[in-house]
């Protein structure tokens, strides 16, 4: 589910480069990362929603458990991660540095999550 944290993250990433390519996990990799019941929306729907955002130039789906293979293929000048990371803790750091890219930490503090949005929806519907 798209929330304001995602929008701010994408705006911050777009400010780092001329073209923003957003890599989205396919459904199987999301399920592996987030567990049963996820993703809420299928990959095609998520890609369409993200792709329609003004800041996004391209969307690509990937099925690997991490984005390292895609980074080695595309070799973006800048690899952006959210504020729950530092440049030193980005899991793909070595891959990016190997091909000469740089890492940028973008977005606002992690005060938003899909889990929290879903929890609020669930608790409101249970009260109604």
N, C-alpha and C positions, 0 to 999 in steps of 0.2 A: 504494500500500500504506500502510495506516495504521500509524504507529509512535508511540512515546511523545512525540516532539516535537510531533506533531499534537495529541495529547490535551492536553498542557500549553498549547499555543497556544490551543486552543478554551476551556479552562478560564479562561485569562487574558482572552480576549475576552468570555466570559460575565460576568466580574466587572466589565466596563465598562458593561454595559447591562441593561435589564430583559428584553429578548428578543434572542436571538442568531439572526441570519439568516446562514447560511453559503452563499456563492456558490461553486459548483464548476464548473470548466471542463468543457465537453462534450468528447467524445473527439477531435474534429477539432482543437479549440484546444489540447488537451494534446499531440497529435501535433506540431502546429506549434511548440510551446514546447520539448518534450522530445525529439522525434525519433522515428524509426521504432522500433517495438517498445513504444511507450508509447501509451496508458496500459496498465498491467498488468491492471487491472479496468475494465470498461465504466462509463460514467457512471451508469447506473441502479443498478448494484451499489455504486458509491462513494457515491452519494446516500443509498441505504438504510443503509449502514454508518454514515455520519456522522449521518444523521437519527435513528438509534437511540441516539446518545450522550445522556446525561442533560443535558448543558450546551446542547444544540442545540434550538432551538425550530422553526426552519424551514430548509429547504434549497431552493436555487434553482440550476438549471443555466443557464449562459450560454455563448454560442458565439463571442463577440467575442474578439479577441486580448488585450484588457484589460477591466477591470471598470468603466471610466468611464461607459459608457452606462447600465449597471445602477445605478450610484451616483446618476446624475442622475434616474433614474426613482424609486428607492426613497428617496433622501435620508435615509440613516440618520444619527442623531445622532452616532454614533461609527463610524469606519472603522478597523479594527484590522489591523496588519501585524506580521510577525515581527521578531525581533531582528537580522536581517540588514539592517534599515533603521533610519534615524533619522527623526524627523518631517519633516525637511527633504528627505530622499531618497525618500520614498514617491512612486511614479510618479503616483498619483492625487491627490496633494496639492492641486493647483490646483482640481480638480473638487470635492473635499470642502470646501475653504475657500470656494468660490464660493457654495455653497448654505448655508453657515453651520455645517457640521459640524466635528467635531474628529477628530484622528488620535491613536490610542493604539498604542504599541509594546508587544506582549505576547508571552509565552512565555519559554522558556528559551533560552540561547545555542544557536546552530545546531550542536549536536554530534551531530545525528541527520539521516539522509537516507534516502530510499527507495533511492537508488543504493547506499549502504553496506549496507543490509539485503539487497538483491539480490545484491551482491557476496559477502557472507558466506554466503548460501544456496548460491550457485554454487560457491564454493571448498570448502565442506563436502561438497557432493554429488560433486565431482570427486575428493575424497580417499577417499570411501567406496566 
